[in-house]
């Protein structure tokens, strides 16, 4: 009955989301997940995770660092294999991608 134990399977989505919530945009006091900067999380059977994300603006000072921060945070989570983070600018991020919690945290009643 231990045959399946060796196959890691996809990382738990809740574990990945929790890891993503530990990474914050340095200019906004809200985590990147609730800001809506994570466009896609593709969890492979191997445990590897492919993340597609954006930033609030192309000129964001952390554009060079943020993908690495995200990859490290998720890679440290239980059950996660290799993490690949792709930074995209299309579609452009806008405040309507934010969660209700993020909007409330920033007092944006729209």
N, C-alpha and C positions, 0 to 999 in steps of 0.2 A: 503493500500500500504506500510505499514511499517514492514511487517512480515520479510522481508529479512534483515532489519536493525540490528536485533539481532544476525544474523549469521555472524561472522566476515569474513569468507572466508580467502583464503590464503593471506599472506603478499605480498605486491607489490614487484616484483623482483627488480625494480629499487631502491626502498627504502632500501632493504636488501644489494644490491651491494654498494650503497652509504655509508651505515654504515660500510661495510667491508673495504671500501677504507679509513676509518678513522684510521684503525689499521695498524701500521707500524712495520716491522721487525727492531729491534734495531740496527742491524749490517749493514743494507742496507737501503739507503734513499728512499725506494719505498714501497708503501702500499702492504699488503698481497694479495689483490685481483689481482693487476697487476703483482705481482711476480708469480702468478700461484699457490699459496699455497692452494687456495680453490678448492677442487676437486669436491664437489657436494653440492648443496643447495636444500633441499627437503622442500617445503612449503606445509603444511597441511591445510585442510579446516578450522581447528580450529584457524588458525593464528600462530600455533606453527611452529618452523623452526628447521630442523635438518641439521647440517653442517658437512661435512667431509672435513678435511684439513690435510695438512702435514706441515713440516718445512723444511728449506733449508738443515739441517743436524740433525741426531738423537741426537748428542751431543750439540745441540743448547742450550745456557744458559737459554733461555726463555721457554723451552719445558714445564715446569711445570706451567708457568703463561699464556702463549699465548691462550690456549683454553678459559680460564676465561675472558681474555680481549676481545676476539672475541664475546663470549656469551653476555657480558655486552654491547658492542657496538651495537650489533644487537637487543638485548632486549629493548634498549632505543628508537629504531626506531618506527615510527607510524605504528599501525596495526599489530605489532608482539606480539605473545603470548610467551610461554615458548621457550627457545632456548637451544638446546642440541648440543654440539660440540664434535665430535669424532676425535681424532688425530690418523692418520694412517701413516705407513712408506712404504706401498706398494700401488701403484707403487712409487718408489723413486722419489723425486722431482729432476728436472734438469732445467738448464737455458732455455731450449727450451719451457718450459711451460709459460714463461714470455710473457706479452703483448709487442707489438712493442713500446709502450710508455715507459715501464719499461726498455727495452733494450736501447732505446735512452737515457734515464735518466742516465743509467750506462755506456754509451759509449761502448756498446757491439754490434758491427756491425757484428753479425753472423746470 
